[in-house]
Amino acid sequence: MATANARANTANDMTETKDVGGVSGQRLRAYLDRIEKLEEEKKALADDIKDIYAEAKGVGFDAKTLRKVYRLRKMNTDKRREEEELLELYKAAVGLD
């Protein structure tokens, strides 16, 4: 119900825009509406991704490790090797190996 009211208020606000100090209210409102729509889509996608991690966890995968592997897959090979070598160096320096 609150979302419907917010949309109604947004629609009503479109008719109440003004040009103030050289700023076009209508143009500014259009940018804000586009940003708001994309933020809603981004939230929906984030929820979908969260559901996929939950699904993977449900069949026995560790979500935290899955996230790490995903992050590593996005890196180029040289960057990934550099990060892994640095991690090994740091681990050795503090006696973890």
C-alpha positions as CSV (number, residue, x, y, z in Angstrom):
1,M,0.0,0.0,0.0
2,A,2.8,2.4,0.9
3,T,4.5,1.7,-2.5
4,A,1.3,2.6,-4.4
5,N,1.0,5.8,-2.4
6,A,4.7,6.6,-3.1
7,R,4.1,6.1,-6.8
8,A,1.0,8.3,-6.7
9,N,2.9,11.0,-4.9
10,T,5.7,10.7,-7.5
11,A,3.2,11.1,-10.3
12,N,1.7,14.1,-8.6
13,D,5.1,15.6,-8.1
14,M,5.8,15.5,-11.8
15,T,3.1,18.2,-12.4
16,E,4.4,20.4,-9.6
17,T,8.0,20.8,-10.8
18,K,9.4,24.3,-11.3
19,D,12.4,25.9,-13.0
20,V,14.3,27.5,-10.2
21,G,17.6,29.3,-10.5
22,G,18.3,28.0,-14.0
23,V,17.5,24.4,-12.9
24,S,14.8,22.6,-14.9
25,G,12.6,20.9,-12.3
26,Q,11.0,18.6,-14.9
27,R,14.4,17.6,-16.3
28,L,15.8,17.0,-12.8
29,R,12.7,14.9,-11.9
30,A,13.2,12.8,-15.0
31,Y,16.8,12.0,-14.0
32,L,15.7,11.2,-10.5
33,D,12.9,8.9,-11.8
34,R,15.3,7.0,-14.0
35,I,17.7,6.6,-11.1
36,E,14.9,5.4,-8.8
37,K,13.8,2.8,-11.4
38,L,17.4,1.5,-11.8
39,E,17.9,1.3,-8.0
40,E,14.7,-0.8,-7.8
41,E,16.0,-3.1,-10.6
42,K,19.4,-3.3,-8.8
43,K,17.6,-4.3,-5.6
44,A,15.6,-7.0,-7.4
45,L,18.8,-8.4,-9.0
46,A,20.6,-8.3,-5.6
47,D,17.7,-10.3,-4.1
48,D,18.0,-12.8,-7.0
49,I,21.7,-13.2,-6.4
50,K,21.1,-13.7,-2.7
51,D,18.6,-16.4,-3.5
52,I,21.1,-18.2,-5.8
53,Y,23.7,-18.2,-3.0
54,A,21.0,-19.6,-0.6
55,E,20.2,-22.3,-3.1
56,A,23.8,-23.3,-3.5
57,K,24.2,-23.4,0.3
58,G,21.1,-25.6,0.4
59,V,22.8,-28.2,-1.7
60,G,26.0,-28.2,0.3
61,F,28.2,-25.4,-1.1
62,D,29.8,-22.8,1.2
63,A,28.4,-19.4,0.2
64,K,31.4,-17.5,1.5
65,T,33.9,-19.6,-0.5
66,L,31.6,-19.4,-3.5
67,R,31.7,-15.6,-3.3
68,K,35.5,-15.7,-3.1
69,V,35.8,-18.0,-6.2
70,Y,33.4,-15.7,-8.1
71,R,35.6,-12.7,-7.2
72,L,38.7,-14.6,-8.3
73,R,37.1,-15.6,-11.6
74,K,36.4,-11.9,-12.4
75,M,40.1,-11.1,-12.1
76,N,42.6,-11.4,-14.9
77,T,45.1,-14.2,-14.4
78,D,48.1,-11.9,-13.6
79,K,46.2,-10.0,-10.9
80,R,44.9,-13.2,-9.4
81,R,48.4,-14.7,-9.2
82,E,49.7,-11.6,-7.7
83,E,47.0,-11.6,-5.0
84,E,47.6,-15.3,-4.3
85,E,51.4,-14.8,-4.0
86,L,50.9,-11.8,-1.7
87,L,48.5,-13.8,0.5
88,E,51.0,-16.7,0.7
89,L,53.8,-14.2,1.6
90,Y,51.6,-12.6,4.4
91,K,50.6,-16.0,5.7
92,A,54.2,-17.1,5.9
93,A,55.2,-13.9,7.6
94,V,52.7,-14.4,10.5
95,G,53.4,-18.2,10.7
96,L,50.2,-19.5,9.3
97,D,51.9,-22.1,7.1
